[in-house]
Amino acid sequence: MASEPVARAVAEEVARWGAMRQTGVSLRYMMEFGARPTERTLLLAAQFLHKELPIRIARRALDLDSLPFGLSTKPAILKVRDWYVESFRDIRSFPEVRNREDELAFTQMIKMIRVRHTNVVPAIALGVQQMKKDLGGPKAFPPGIQEIHQFLDRFYMSRIGIRMLIGQHVALHDPDPEPGVIGLINTKMSPMTVARIASEDARAICMREYGSSPDVDIYGDPGFTFPYVTPHLHLMIFELVKNSLRAVQERYMDSDKLAPPVRIIVADGAEDVTIKISDEGGGIPRSGLSRIFTYLYSTAENPPDLDGHNEGVTMAGYGYGIPISRLYARYFGGDLQIISMEGYGTDAYLHLSRLGDSEEPLP
């Protein structure tokens, strides 16, 4: 247990760093900088992260300390806050990165920080769950509750950025990267291939839960590629397809009719790559559309264990999949739109920026 003066000194340092200006990074810059990693470029990257990560981490620690409706006092939120403070202290206590040995040691340290924060999403979700219970559920939400949603958007967007920066730096140390892959960025990513793999993963979940699954038909140019972060796209398509499969399966499971397939269309535009995911699962009532992108109306009864590591399934369990997928799309200048035809089905439009020049949005 830290003594009070030490705790106060850490709090003051967190406040000082949290007030500093963040530096945005574009996908194009990450590709160009990491194209041919050398000792010098890796050293420069580590020196940048040594200064940038404490700013981003401190801001999130400060956010977690000042949430309304008692959210900051929930045990799960306090646990996450402690993770951020601990990571802040780890980086700030690390000496200046001067040479290759320093850089390698720093890389190992931030790699461990990334592991420490693996369960942030379910932990935050559990804290929100606790807050909602105390408030009496959605029907009893007080005025101003939307502030929690805005905090979560800001917090999760920042988390994507922190994990992207750390993951990119760690991945650049891979001695035998795949052709065309720069860190986490695949310069020749095939959206058709990612859509197929993500769909197969989503169908496996559907098969496990229902014993069967609708088909998924994918349309587009199999030879088309563009630069993007493959795990990000996989997460988004997986989440959207999984929702569509569930809707179709539940609509047709007691019907004599054959369940129609979920359709994925990949379009290569001059400005965006657009992926449309369509289903005939009955759609969403207009009154419910406003809740699709909020974190506050999840129907999860039993929050997943904090020791679980499958973030995609965890987000689905909390109803977080859609809002966090939109954040992943927006991280590099894209977006996610949902259009519903109640009584028929839903279309999700995933817009991915192909320019790579838009800087990450900094909360």
ABEGO torsion letter per residue (X at the ends): XBBAAAAAAAAAAAAAAAABBBBBBBAAAAAAAAABBBAAAAAAAAAAAAAAAAAAAAAAAAAAAABBGGAAABAAAAAAAAAAAAAAAAAAABBBBABAAAAAAAAAAAAAAAAAAAAAAAAAAAAAAAAAAAAGEAAABBBGAAAAAAAAAAAAAAAAAAAAAAAAAAAAABABBBBGBBEABBABBBAAAAAAAAAAAAAAAAAAAAGBBBBBBBBEBAABBBBBBAAAAAAAAAAAAAAAAAAAAAAAAABABBBBBBBBBBBBBAABBBBBBBBAAGEBBAAAAAAAABAAABABABBBBAABABAAAAAAAAGAAAAAAAAAAAAAGBBBBBBBBBGABBBBBBBBBAAGABBBBBX
